[in-house]
Amino acid sequence: MKLRNKFMPAMLFCGVVALSSCDKQEQDSMEPVLEQGVISHILVDSAEVTSYKFAGRQLSQINHYDVKTGDLETFDKYERDGKGRLLKSSMHAGSNSAVLSEQTFHYDNSDKLVKADMSYYNGNKVEYAAYAAYEYNAQDKLEKKTVFEGTDGDSKAQVKSVTVYEVLPNGNYSQEKQYVIDDNQEPKLFSTTTYSYDTSLNPFHELAEPGTASSPNNLVAATTVVHNSKKTYKYNYAYTYDERGYPLTQSVEKPDGKRQTYRYLYSN
């Protein structure tokens, strides 16, 4: 089964989701101009690929569409408590709403996330279960994430990976190192990723799930070194901005040199 890795550069919530722009004159004639507020849609070549739903100012659902057909592929739903804390997120199949994966979140008395339980489904059965434990620095910024295979409380649960984060004083995450546990139950450095940012507002920062290394500014470069293969993967990002400093478009240059441009729409 293929599991989503939320920490690889090409899938980082803080900036790798990208948008494509059209000629401005064509945009003005075809689409309404929305007042800048919260992110509402992501488009590529005028086709919607992602849309966001809110309950008040709280994110309640994200829809993901096939760029060619426009069909709903998957959607993510979010459940919160009276404090606004995320209690559960779930991914569903677009065709029949079947649950594909679930995460439940657990907090300490100071409302910091300390554990997340993860379940991945095949039909109605859990095919794979894992959980993650989180540690923070003195400024309450995410410092370490440890992923266990199995369920919390299971004596057979084993550590599978450890990710260590470095964060700058402005809150941007500058580096992460991912370790995998070898056959001797020792951590072995698998990859090192370094990031750089602009100084403008990242519209996804406040929407990120707890336990995510989300940065307040927009990602402009990400370089991952995979140590055992000695391969390096580089991504570069460029933006256009509105008068408030929010990105309107994001162009992504991938390691193979190919580029893709995405466009953001905002609503009240």
C-alpha positions in Angstrom: 0.0 0.0 0.0 1.3 3.4 -0.8 1.2 5.8 2.2 1.5 9.6 2.0 4.7 11.1 3.2 3.8 14.6 4.4 7.3 15.7 4.9 8.9 15.2 1.5 9.5 18.5 -0.3 7.1 17.8 -3.2 4.2 17.5 -0.7 4.9 20.0 2.0 1.7 21.8 2.9 3.6 25.1 3.4 4.4 25.7 -0.2 4.8 22.8 -2.6 1.1 22.9 -3.5 1.3 25.1 -6.6 -0.9 27.1 -8.9 -0.9 28.1 -12.5 -1.6 31.5 -13.9 -3.4 32.5 -17.1 -3.1 35.7 -19.1 -4.4 38.5 -16.9 -6.8 39.8 -19.5 -8.3 36.3 -19.9 -8.6 35.9 -16.1 -10.5 39.2 -15.8 -13.0 38.1 -18.5 -13.5 34.6 -17.3 -13.3 34.6 -13.5 -14.5 36.9 -10.7 -12.1 38.8 -8.6 -12.3 37.6 -5.0 -11.5 39.7 -2.0 -8.3 38.4 -0.4 -9.0 36.5 2.8 -8.5 32.7 3.2 -7.4 30.4 0.5 -10.4 29.0 -1.4 -9.2 27.3 -4.6 -6.0 26.1 -6.3 -6.0 26.0 -10.1 -3.6 24.8 -12.8 -4.2 25.8 -16.4 -7.6 27.2 -15.3 -8.6 23.7 -14.0 -9.5 23.4 -10.3 -7.2 20.9 -8.5 -8.0 21.8 -4.8 -10.8 23.6 -3.0 -11.2 24.5 0.7 -14.3 24.6 2.9 -14.5 26.4 6.2 -16.8 26.5 9.2 -16.4 30.1 10.2 -12.6 30.5 10.1 -11.9 26.9 10.8 -10.9 24.6 7.9 -13.5 21.8 7.7 -12.7 20.0 4.3 -10.3 20.0 1.5 -11.3 18.6 -1.9 -8.8 17.2 -4.4 -9.8 17.0 -8.1 -8.4 15.2 -11.2 -6.8 18.0 -13.3 -7.8 16.3 -16.6 -11.4 15.2 -15.8 -12.4 17.5 -13.0 -13.6 14.5 -11.0 -13.3 14.5 -7.2 -10.5 12.1 -6.4 -10.3 12.4 -2.6 -11.3 14.7 0.2 -10.0 15.4 3.7 -12.4 16.1 6.6 -11.5 17.8 9.9 -13.3 17.5 13.3 -12.6 19.9 16.1 -13.5 20.4 19.8 -14.9 23.5 21.4 -11.4 25.1 21.7 -10.9 24.7 17.9 -8.3 22.0 18.4 -8.2 19.4 15.6 -9.3 16.1 17.1 -9.5 14.0 13.9 -8.7 14.2 10.2 -9.7 11.6 7.6 -9.1 11.1 3.9 -12.0 9.7 1.8 -12.3 8.4 -1.7 -14.1 10.8 -3.9 -16.2 8.2 -5.7 -17.9 6.6 -2.7 -16.7 8.5 0.4 -15.0 5.4 1.7 -12.4 6.1 4.5 -8.9 5.7 3.2 -7.0 6.9 6.3 -7.6 8.5 9.7 -5.6 10.5 12.2 -6.6 11.2 15.8 -4.8 13.9 17.8 -4.0 14.0 21.5 -2.9 17.1 23.5 -1.3 17.8 26.8 -2.7 20.3 29.4 -1.1 23.2 27.6 -2.8 22.2 24.3 0.4 21.0 22.6 0.1 18.0 20.4 1.9 15.0 22.0 0.6 12.0 20.0 -1.2 11.2 16.8 -2.7 7.8 16.0 -2.8 6.8 12.3 -4.8 4.2 10.5 -4.8 3.2 6.8 -7.7 1.3 5.4 -8.3 -1.3 2.8 -12.0 -1.5 2.4 -13.5 -1.5 5.9 -10.4 -3.0 7.5 -7.3 -1.3 8.9 -4.4 -2.5 6.8 -1.7 -0.5 8.6 -1.5 1.3 11.9 1.1 3.6 13.3 1.4 6.5 15.7 3.7 9.5 16.1 5.0 11.2 19.2 6.1 14.8 19.2 8.7 16.9 21.1 9.2 20.6 21.2 12.0 23.2 21.9 11.9 25.9 24.5 9.9 28.1 22.2 7.2 25.4 21.7 8.3 24.8 18.1 8.3 21.3 16.7 11.7 19.7 17.3 11.3 16.0 16.9 8.8 13.5 15.5 9.1 9.8 16.2 6.9 7.3 14.2 6.1 3.9 15.6 4.7 1.0 13.6 1.7 -0.5 15.5 -0.7 0.9 18.0 0.1 2.8 21.2 0.2 0.4 24.1 1.1 -2.5 21.9 4.3 -4.2 23.2 5.3 -5.1 19.7 5.1 -1.5 18.4 8.5 -0.5 17.1 10.1 2.8 16.1 10.3 3.1 12.3 11.6 6.6 11.8 12.7 9.8 13.6 12.6 13.3 12.1 14.6 16.1 13.7 13.8 19.7 12.8 15.8 23.0 13.0 13.8 26.2 13.2 14.9 29.8 12.8 14.0 32.6 15.2 11.3 33.8 12.8 9.5 30.5 13.0 10.6 29.1 9.5 11.9 25.5 9.5 15.4 25.6 8.0 16.3 21.9 8.0 15.0 18.4 8.7 16.9 15.2 9.1 15.1 11.9 8.7 16.5 8.8 10.4 15.3 5.2 9.7 15.7 2.4 12.2 18.0 -0.3 10.9 18.0 -4.1 11.6 20.0 -3.4 14.8 17.4 -1.0 16.0 19.8 1.9 15.5 18.8 5.2 13.9 20.5 5.7 10.5 20.5 9.0 8.7 18.4 8.6 5.6 17.9 12.1 4.3 18.7 15.8 5.0 16.5 18.5 3.6 17.3 22.2 3.8 14.8 25.0 3.1 14.8 28.7 2.3 12.0 31.2 2.3 10.8 34.6 1.1 9.5 37.2 3.5 5.8 37.1 2.4 2.8 35.5 4.1 2.2 31.8 3.6 -1.6 31.4 3.2 -1.4 27.7 4.3 0.5 28.3 7.6 -2.6 28.7 9.8 -4.3 25.8 8.1 -1.6 23.2 8.7 -2.4 20.1 10.8 -0.8 20.0 14.2 2.5 18.2 14.2 3.4 19.7 10.8 6.6 21.7 10.3 4.6 24.6 8.8 6.5 27.9 8.2 5.0 31.4 8.2 6.7 32.4 5.0 6.7 30.9 1.5 9.1 28.2 0.5 11.5 29.3 -2.3 14.0 26.4 -2.4 14.2 22.9 -1.0 17.2 20.5 -1.4 17.0 16.9 -0.2 20.1 14.7 0.0 19.5 11.0 0.2 22.6 9.7 1.9 22.7 6.0 1.0 22.3 6.7 -2.7 24.2 10.1 -2.5 21.5 11.6 -4.7 20.3 15.2 -4.4 16.9 16.5 -5.3 16.3 20.3 -5.7 13.0 22.2 -6.0 12.8 25.9 -6.7 9.7 28.1 -6.2 8.8 31.6 -7.5 5.7 33.7 -6.7 3.7 36.7 -7.7 2.0 38.5 -4.9 -1.0 40.7 -4.2 -0.7 44.1 -2.6 -0.9 42.5 0.9 1.9 40.1 0.3 -0.1 37.0 -0.3 1.0 34.8 -3.2 -1.2 34.8 -6.3 0.8 32.3 -8.3 3.5 29.8 -7.5 5.8 28.3 -10.1 7.7 25.1 -9.3 10.9 23.9 -10.9 11.3 20.2 -10.2 14.6 18.2 -10.1 14.2 17.2 -13.7 14.0 20.8 -14.8 10.3 20.7 -15.6 8.2 23.7 -14.5 4.6 24.0 -13.4 2.7 27.0 -12.3 -0.3 27.2 -10.0 -2.7 29.9 -9.1 -4.4 30.7 -5.8 -7.9 32.2 -5.3 -9.0 33.7 -2.0 -12.4 34.4 -0.5 -13.7 36.4 2.4 
